[in-house]
Structures are given as structure tokens and as C-alpha cells.
Amino acid sequence: MLGVHFAVTAVQEKAWDAIHRCLTGGTLDPDAGEYPLSHAVAGGRHLHEEYYVVYVTAAEVRDVAAALRGVDRAWLRTRFDAIDDPDYAGAGDDGDFEYTWTNLADLRAFYDRAAAAGRAVVFTAT
């Protein structure tokens, strides 16, 4: 019997870069940072060698959702201000932080919805 499948989606545009850096210590290394925050964007099981296509299990989604609830604005700002990587393409200013914070709030809500639905997550970036 086929069930009804639905997608829980979120679009982060370019904010995923800053969000991952903030949650993992400043780099885009998918293996950086500590679980579960490391799995919010680019951490998890990588499904492709050349592109970011990352699978996060339903159990990991629950862990990530809980961890993201603990990320407040002040903590994120401290991490954002510490990004010191010449490869970071963002402006690094107040506007860039606001963009990052807004998108993190959306990402948090996304993980909460996915966790409540018992869903896994696939993250992609090009």
C-alpha cells in the first residue's frame, strides 16, 4: 500500500554558508564542529562527491532540532563575528548577520517541523 508522502522544505539561499560556519567553528568543512549542530546544514551522510547532497536521518533530525532551539541571537552573533576565513563571501556586516539570523530562525522551524513529522532531511547546495 502506498502512503501519502509530503515534503517539508526550507530555502536558505546563500545563508547556509554563514549558518554552517557559525554552527561548526568558522569553516565549510562538513566534518567540523560538534554533533548535533554540525549536522544542521552540511554535516551528515554525504551522497555525492562533488556537490553538497547530505542526508540526515530522522533520529539525527530530532537531535538537530533540539540543539537549534538552544541557539540564541547573542551566541550566533559571537560565532558570526568570529568568522575569519578569506573564502567567506558574505559582507560580514550587520546586514549580513541579520540575513543569517533570519535564515537560522527559518532553519530552526524547518527542523522542528521535520522532527515532528518523523522525517529525515536532505540538504543540497550548488
VEXTIVO-370927 format. One record per atom (N, C-alpha, C): x, y, z; atom name. Coordinates in steps of 0.05 Angstrom, whole numbers, plus 5000, padded with zeros to 4 digits. Example, Ala and Ser with C-alpha at 12.3 -4.5 7.8 and 13.67 -1.06 7.14 Angstrom:
2
 east north   up atomo
 5264  4886 5156     N
 5246  4910 5156    CA
 5264  4934 5156     C
 5257  4955 5142     N
 5273  4979 5143    CA
 5258  5001 5157     C
//
This chain:
126
 east north   up atomo
 5017  4977 5000     N
 5000  5000 5000    CA
 5018  5025 5000     C
 5012  5043 4983     N
 5027  5068 4981    CA
 5017  5088 5001     C
 5034  5101 5015     N
 5026  5122 5033    CA
 5028  5149 5020     C
 5018  5168 5033     N
 5019  5196 5024    CA
 5046  5207 5033     C
 5061  5218 5014     N
 5087  5229 5021    CA
 5085  5260 5018     C
 5098  5273 5035     N
 5098  5302 5033    CA
 5126  5312 5039     C
 5131  5336 5030     N
 5158  5348 5034    CA
 5156  5370 5054     C
 5175  5371 5071     N
 5178  5394 5089    CA
 5203  5408 5079     C
 5200  5433 5069     N
 5222  5446 5056    CA
 5229  5472 5069     C
 5254  5480 5063     N
 5264  5507 5072    CA
 5284  5515 5051     C
 5284  5541 5045     N
 5303  5552 5026    CA
 5321  5571 5042     C
 5347  5566 5041     N
 5366  5583 5055    CA
 5382  5601 5037     C
 5378  5600 5011     N
 5394  5615 4991    CA
 5423  5614 4999     C
 5436  5636 5003     N
 5465  5636 5009    CA
 5471  5636 5038     C
 5451  5637 5055     N
 5455  5638 5084    CA
 5466  5612 5095     C
 5463  5590 5081     N
 5473  5565 5091    CA
 5503  5566 5097     C
 5518  5581 5081     N
 5547  5584 5085    CA
 5553  5595 5113     C
 5542  5618 5119     N
 5547  5631 5145    CA
 5535  5614 5168     C
 5512  5602 5164     N
 5500  5586 5185    CA
 5518  5562 5191     C
 5527  5548 5171     N
 5545  5525 5176    CA
 5570  5534 5190     C
 5582  5556 5181     N
 5606  5566 5193    CA
 5602  5573 5223     C
 5579  5586 5229     N
 5573  5593 5256    CA
 5569  5569 5274     C
 5556  5548 5263     N
 5550  5525 5279    CA
 5573  5506 5283     C
 5594  5509 5266     N
 5616  5489 5267    CA
 5644  5501 5271     C
 5647  5526 5277     N
 5673  5536 5283    CA
 5687  5552 5261     C
 5672  5561 5241     N
 5682  5580 5222    CA
 5690  5570 5194     C
 5689  5544 5189     N
 5696  5534 5163    CA
 5672  5521 5150     C
 5676  5514 5124     N
 5656  5499 5110    CA
 5661  5469 5111     C
 5681  5461 5126     N
 5687  5432 5128    CA
 5663  5417 5139     C
 5652  5398 5123     N
 5628  5384 5132    CA
 5633  5367 5156     C
 5658  5361 5163     N
 5664  5345 5186    CA
 5671  5362 5211     C
 5670  5388 5208     N
 5677  5406 5230    CA
 5654  5408 5251     C
 5661  5418 5274     N
 5641  5423 5294    CA
 5633  5398 5309     C
 5615  5402 5328     N
 5605  5380 5345    CA
 5576  5373 5338     C
 5571  5348 5338     N
 5544  5338 5334    CA
 5527  5346 5358     C
 5503  5354 5354     N
 5486  5353 5330    CA
 5486  5379 5313     C
 5497  5401 5324     N
 5496  5426 5308    CA
 5512  5423 5282     C
 5532  5406 5281     N
 5547  5401 5257    CA
 5530  5390 5234     C
 5508  5378 5241     N
 5490  5365 5221    CA
 5467  5383 5212     C
 5466  5407 5221     N
 5443  5425 5214    CA
 5444  5433 5185     C
 5468  5435 5173     N
 5470  5444 5145    CA
 5485  5425 5128     C
 5511  5423 5132     N
 5528  5407 5113    CA
 5540  5382 5125     C
 5533  5376 5150     N
 5543  5352 5162    CA
 5523  5329 5159     C
 5531  5305 5162     N
 5513  5282 5158    CA
 5526  5263 5138     C
 5510  5246 5126     N
 5519  5227 5106    CA
 5519  5240 5079     C
 5543  5243 5067     N
 5546  5255 5041    CA
 5540  5235 5019     C
 5522  5243 5001     N
 5512  5225 4980    CA
 5525  5231 4953     C
 5542  5252 4951     N
 5554  5259 4925    CA
 5582  5269 4931     C
 5601  5264 4913     N
 5629  5271 4917    CA
 5634  5300 4910     C
 5620  5311 4891     N
 5626  5338 4880    CA
 5608  5360 4890     C
 5584  5353 4899     N
 5564  5373 4908    CA
 5555  5367 4936     C
 5545  5387 4949     N
 5533  5383 4975    CA
 5506  5370 4972     C
 5504  5344 4977     N
 5479  5329 4978    CA
 5483  5312 5004     C
 5470  5321 5025     N
 5475  5309 5051    CA
 5449  5298 5063     C
 5450  5274 5073     N
 5427  5261 5085    CA
 5430  5261 5116     C
 5409  5269 5129     N
 5408  5269 5159    CA
 5384  5251 5166     C
 5389  5231 5182     N
 5368  5212 5189    CA
 5347  5225 5206     C
 5324  5212 5208     N
 5302  5223 5225    CA
 5311  5225 5254     C
 5326  5206 5264     N
 5336  5208 5292    CA
 5355  5232 5295     C
 5372  5236 5275     N
 5391  5259 5276    CA
 5375  5285 5274     C
 5354  5285 5258     N
 5337  5309 5255    CA
 5326  5317 5282     C
 5317  5298 5298     N
 5307  5305 5325    CA
 5329  5317 5342     C
 5353  5306 5340     N
 5375  5317 5356    CA
 5382  5346 5346     C
 5383  5350 5320     N
 5390  5376 5309    CA
 5368  5396 5317     C
 5343  5389 5315     N
 5321  5407 5323    CA
 5324  5416 5352     C
 5329  5397 5369     N
 5333  5404 5398    CA
 5357  5422 5402     C
 5379  5417 5388     N
 5403  5433 5391    CA
 5398  5462 5380     C
 5385  5464 5358     N
 5380  5491 5346    CA
 5362  5508 5364     C
 5345  5495 5380     N
 5328  5511 5399    CA
 5345  5525 5419     C
 5369  5515 5424     N
 5387  5527 5444    CA
 5405  5549 5433     C
 5403  5554 5407     N
 5420  5575 5394    CA
 5405  5601 5396     C
 5416  5620 5411     N
 5403  5646 5413    CA
 5419  5667 5396     C
 5407  5690 5394     N
 5418  5712 5378    CA
 5447  5719 5386     C
 5451  5722 5413     N
 5477  5731 5423    CA
 5499  5710 5416     C
 5492  5684 5420     N
 5511  5663 5414    CA
 5518  5663 5385     C
 5497  5665 5368     N
 5502  5665 5339    CA
 5519  5689 5331     C
 5514  5713 5342     N
 5529  5737 5335    CA
 5558  5734 5343     C
 5564  5722 5365     N
 5591  5717 5373    CA
 5605  5699 5353     C
 5592  5678 5345     N
 5603  5660 5325    CA
 5606  5673 5298     C
 5586  5689 5290     N
 5586  5703 5265    CA
 5610  5722 5264     C
 5613  5737 5285     N
 5635  5757 5286    CA
 5663  5744 5286     C
 5664  5719 5293     N
 5690  5704 5294    CA
 5697  5692 5267     C
 5679  5693 5247     N
 5686  5681 5221    CA
 5709  5697 5209     C
 5731  5683 5205     N
 5756  5696 5195    CA
 5768  5679 5173     C
 5752  5674 5152     N
 5760  5657 5130    CA
 5759  5674 5105     C
 5781  5677 5091     N
 5780  5694 5066    CA
 5762  5682 5045     C
 5754  5657 5047     N
 5736  5645 5028    CA
 5706  5651 5034     C
 5701  5663 5057     N
 5673  5671 5063    CA
 5665  5694 5046     C
 5644  5691 5030     N
 5637  5711 5010    CA
 5617  5732 5021     C
 5607  5728 5045     N
 5588  5747 5057    CA
 5602  5773 5064     C
 5586  5794 5069     N
 5597  5820 5076    CA
 5608  5821 5104     C
 5597  5804 5122     N
 5606  5803 5149    CA
 5597  5827 5166     C
 5578  5842 5156     N
 5568  5866 5170    CA
 5541  5860 5183     C
 5529  5881 5195     N
 5504  5878 5209    CA
 5482  5867 5191     C
 5481  5876 5166     N
 5460  5866 5148    CA
 5464  5837 5142     C
 5489  5828 5139     N
 5495  5800 5134    CA
 5487  5783 5158     C
 5493  5794 5182     N
 5485  5779 5206    CA
 5454  5776 5208     C
 5440  5798 5203     N
 5410  5797 5204    CA
 5399  5776 5184     C
 5411  5776 5160     N
 5403  5756 5140    CA
 5408  5728 5150     C
 5432  5724 5163     N
 5439  5698 5174    CA
 5420  5690 5197     C
 5415  5709 5215     N
 5397  5703 5238    CA
 5369  5696 5228     C
 5358  5711 5209     N
 5331  5706 5199    CA
 5330  5678 5186     C
 5350  5671 5171     N
 5351  5645 5158    CA
 5355  5623 5179     C
 5370  5628 5200     N
 5373  5608 5221    CA
 5346  5603 5234     C
 5331  5624 5239     N
 5305  5620 5251    CA
 5287  5603 5233     C
 5288  5608 5207     N
 5274  5591 5188    CA
 5283  5562 5188     C
 5310  5559 5190     N
 5321  5532 5191    CA
 5312  5517 5217     C
 5312  5532 5239     N
 5303  5520 5264    CA
 5274  5510 5262     C
 5257  5527 5250     N
 5228  5520 5246    CA
 5226  5496 5228     C
 5243  5495 5207     N
 5243  5473 5188    CA
 5250  5447 5203     C
 5271  5447 5219     N
 5279  5423 5233    CA
 5257  5415 5254     C
 5245  5434 5266     N
 5223  5428 5285    CA
 5200  5414 5270     C
 5193  5424 5246     N
 5171  5411 5230    CA
 5179  5383 5221     C
 5204  5380 5212     N
 5213  5354 5203    CA
 5214  5334 5226     C
 5224  5343 5249     N
 5225  5326 5272    CA
 5197  5317 5281     C
 5179  5336 5282     N
 5151  5329 5290    CA
 5138  5309 5271     C
 5146  5311 5245     N
 5135  5293 5225    CA
 5150  5266 5223     C
 5172  5264 5238     N
 5189  5240 5237    CA
 5204  5237 5211     C
 5211  5259 5199     N
 5224  5259 5173    CA
 5255  5261 5175     C
 5268  5250 5155     N
 5296  5254 5151    CA
 5299  5280 5135     C
 5323  5290 5131     N
 5328  5314 5116    CA
 5350  5309 5096     C
 5346  5320 5072     N
 5367  5321 5052    CA
 5373  5350 5046     C
 5399  5357 5051     N
 5408  5384 5046    CA
 5423  5384 5019     C
 5418  5404 5002     N
 5432  5407 4977    CA
 5441  5436 4974     C
 5464  5439 4961     N
 5473  5466 4954    CA
 5489  5464 4929     C
 5486  5485 4912     N
 5501  5485 4887    CA
 5518  5510 4886     C
//
